[in-house]
Amino acid sequence: MRASYNGHYRSFPSYRRGFDSHRPLQKSSESRPESRLGGFLVSRICFQHRLMNHDPQDDAGADGNDQPDVNIAENATLRHRRIRSFVTRAGRVSPGQQRAIDDLGPRYVVPYTPQPGDWDALFGRQAPRVLEIGFGMGATTAEIAAARPGDDFIGVEVHEPGVGALLKLIGEQGLGNIRILQHDAVEVLEHMIAPDSLDGVHIYFPDPWHKARHHKRRLIQPKFVALLVSRMKPGGYIHLATDWQNYAEQMLEVLSAEPALENTADGYAPRPEFRPVTKFERRGLRLGHGVWDLMFRRR
């Protein structure tokens, strides 16, 4: 699943069609003044959509003169925004997922707070602690947690259907060693995870943002890895997996350049036994697609 902290603001449909589909087509907008209003609304909606998704690093004008396409005041405000590796998409929550959210959410979903969490109290014990970022629909998380009952797992996912799906698995399998945060992982790491406290980090199949102009949105970047390392104990591990070769190459380059990390393998690592093969991964392997695992430890 894409960690995909890795949802989407879906591209806007033809709003003009929505406004005017009940009207006959006119050859000229002069004969129908309201069409100009429809055009204004379309432009306004698209402009607002552009602001929502604006990346300040893409401000160079179309004429190549590096002048911003939005006014200076708006651009100054937008420059303070961090480039996110995810966008929030609305998804359908099934009745079973909603019941799990209602019944189990109060116990297993931890509200975000801008201060370190008392994880010993939240789990009711002291145990090795692993953070998983972008657990998707939670099947892999649940399987690993069931196989490693002595470890505690903090799962971070922004999409509600995935949260509901993992809660449903927790209830069905009686898993007590998982807690969930439905929030931005960067803010969770910055504020809720204490330095030198994690025994492991799992990031499986994050959104590859495969277009070259979107690579800056990929989760695995030097600053983010440095933040992760600061929250890991010495000897703690970080395990990544991707099915996108170009992203695997970037992951290997970024992790190898972090001085506090050492590679446990000569390049890419074999898939560890604790990471199950998902049905999507199995299908991809049958089709000849590659999967790359990386396993690094903090020095």
Secondary structure, DSSP 8 states (H G I E B T S, - for coil): ---TT---------HHHHHHTTS---S-GGG-THHHHHHHHHHHHHHHHHHHT--GGG---TTSS---SS-HHHHHHHTTS---S---------HHHHHHHHHHHHHHB----SS---HHHHHTS---EEEEE--TTSHHHHHHHHH-TTSEEEEE---HHHHHHHHHHHHHHT--SEEEE-S-HHHHHHHTS-TT-EEEEEEES-----SGGGGGG-S--HHHHHHHHHHEEEEEEEEEEES-HHHHHHHHHHHHH-TTEEESSSSSB---TTS---HHHHHHHHTT---EEEEEEE-
